[in-house]
Amino acid sequence: MDEIDEIRQRKMEGLKKGLEKREHPGSPVEITDAVFDEFILKYNLTVVDCWAQWCGPCRMISPIIDELAAELQGKVVFGKLNVDNNKSTAGKYAITSIPALLVFKNGKLVDRIIGAVPKQRIIQRLQPLM
């Protein structure tokens, strides 16, 4: 491979990575019962934040979820599911404590993180899945 081919290949790889980032939202996506399955299947790795308006710990973890969505854009897509408005999905995944982070890889539930945990703990749990 000559120098021009190497440059062309590096440029194509950079363009692919840029396209992946554009296709992956950099902020949490609002999810409902109607679009839940489509959301977890659309992206390789998703984290669904199950929350409610009245939940103090949910409000504490919300800025962390926003930060992680921006920092991990292209690797992980975050969604937010209001359990009061989406009882079907909350029941399907037996959400009894919130905040609850449901982690899906290729549409399959692979982990749960319950409670308002520190940002670093969430990253540690996601790292092996990325």
C-alpha positions, -999 to +999 in steps of 0.1 A: +000+000+000+015+033-010+013+066+010-018+079-008-037+047+000-027+049+037-039+085+038-071+076+021-077+047+045-071+069+076-094+096+062-122+070+056-118+057+092-121+092+106-152+098+085-168+066+097-162+075+133-177+110+128-208+094+112-212+070+141-211+099+166-238+118+146-260+088+146-257+084+184-274+111+203-252+131+227-280+137+252-306+114+268-335+104+246-371+105+261-385+070+258-421+057+261-436+023+262-444+027+225-408+031+214-389+012+241-381-020+221-372+000+190-348+022+211-329-007+228-325-025+194-314+005+175-281+010+193-254-016+203-252-004+239-281+015+257-287+027+292-323+035+302-327+057+332-360+048+349-372+078+369-401+098+382-407+135+386-413+132+424-381+112+430-353+132+447-325+107+440-336+106+403-331+144+401-297+139+417-285+114+391-301+132+361-271+156+355-247+127+357-267+109+330-266+141+309-228+143+313-223+106+304-245+109+273-222+136+260-189+120+271-198+085+258-214+096+226-207+071+199-203+043+224-234+044+246-269+059+241-288+070+271-326+071+274-350+083+300-382+065+309-407+081+332-421+051+351-453+070+362-462+075+325-449+042+312-462+015+335-460-013+310-423-012+305-417-005+342-437-036+350-420-057+324-386-050+339-399-052+375-388-017+384-396-014+421-369+011+431-358+043+413-336+056+399-329+023+381-305+022+352-312-007+328-282-016+306-289-033+273-264-048+248-278-057+214-313-055+228-307-078+258-307-067+294-272-073+307-270-052+339-291-030+364-277-002+385-301+008+413-300+040+432-282+074+428-247+060+423-216+081+416-206+087+380-174+067+383-194+036+394-216+038+363-185+041+341-169+011+357-200-010+350-202+002+314-165-001+306-164-039+300-195-036+277-180-009+254 
